[in-house]
Amino acid sequence: MANTKSAIKAARKTERLTLRNRATKTRLKTLKKKLSVAAAGEDAAAAKAAAAAYVSAMDKATKSGVVHKNAASRAKAHVSKIVFAK
C-alpha cells in the first residue's frame, strides 16, 4: 500500500488510466473483428466503412497515448492493404 500522499494520488490516477486504456483497447479489438468480418464478405462499402471506423479509433487511441504511433501506423497500413486489395 502507498505510504505517502503523492503515492496515494498516483495509485488513484493509475486505476483511472488503466480503466480508460482497457476500454480503448477493447473497443479497438471489437472494431478490428468487425473489420475482418466485413472484409471477408462481398460488400466493399461495408469493409471501407469498418476500416474508416477502425482507423479513426486507432488515431484517437494514439492521440491519448494508449497506442504507440508506430504501432498505429502499422495497424492502419495492414487495414489499407486488406481493404483496398479487393
Secondary structure, DSSP 8 states (H G I E B T S, - for coil): ---SHHHHHHHHHHHHHHHHHHHHHHHHHHHHHHHHHHHHSS-HHHHHHHHHHHHHHHHHHHHTTSS-HHHHHHHHHHHHHHHTT-
